[in-house]
Amino acid sequence: MSRKLLTLLLTACTLGLTAQEVLTTNYFPQAGDTLRTNIADSAWAASLDLQLPGGTDLSWDLSAPVSVLELSRPVTTVADSSAFPEADFVIVDDFLNARYLQQEGDELLLVGIDSRFNVFPDIAVSTPVAPARPERRIGLTLGDTFTTTVSNVNVISPDTLPAEALTLLPADIAQSIDSIRVTATAMRTDVVDAYGTVQLGDNFYSTIREKRTEAINITVEVLFPIPGFGWQDVTGAVASNEGFDNLVGDQPVATTYLWWSDESKEPIVELATSAEDSILYLQYKRALQPTSTDGPGLLQATAMIYPNPADAFVNFSVEGLATGKYELTLTNMIGRRVLQQSFSAFGDQSQVLMDVTNYPSGIYVVNLRNQAGHSLVSRRLMVR
């Protein structure tokens, strides 16, 4: 098959499709940010059609959100770097939990957590995540699948536990142990299963959706001060206590859907479901002011890119922009920005000429942003 014919076939396959959102490090939090989200009313959330099977060019309507709680999560530098020296910053989720993260190349990695175990709620622990687990990635493409397995291991001295915690163990064991080891092993599969547009209040966001399914197993072991005896698994003994059988062993499989946008540090929507797909909670981005990508003066904006496919120069023509400064970027399909061009809009129509002569053949995304950095228009471009 000739290269020209192959190019025409690929172009035909992409005609009429909205460009998939391209995620770059723009959506990675940084120290100094505050992540602002709302917890949605459960009855309202249950009424939504969130198209859980996934797909392409979808539209999710959250135009009239109903909130029961506002959350603000500060992103700060690490005050005490001794526990997780590799961490770039910490996100405080609540007074019980904090996540330590590190940006490394194309990934944002979870390297440690401050938390409390349900089985020992009075004990705060700082735990490294081994190996470090990607929480955000750039260059995601529909169908991408990642599987990670991590373990959080905490060794606790019985002297630090309240007396009632030790009653979870048989009396003869509780009185003679040297240490307790709690291990949480989590296996998570991440799948990019959908992309499209989310309407959230008065705002519209181009998003890509990631489905995360996680299975966790929690074990409890004890160590006796006997040389060569080793760790003894007492998970079954803990589970035999009334009310504690669901706090250790295999935990219910959890599925979380995350709608990401390159113009937001917060997930536009975060939805957790049970194994039966019933909604456990829904969070959504809280906009301080309207940031619609189709806001005033833009609902009528139309954009054309020609010729497409192209092998030399490309014209980007847009009508309906308000007077002001704008930026046009060209991004390849692994999320790397290869061209950045600024221009000013005057009058009803603006045109920008882009030279793609020296770019490798393939599919690119042309993105138009306003001076505030909000994405206004995305179009696919085939370079041959």
Disulfide bonds with the S-S distance in Angstrom:
none
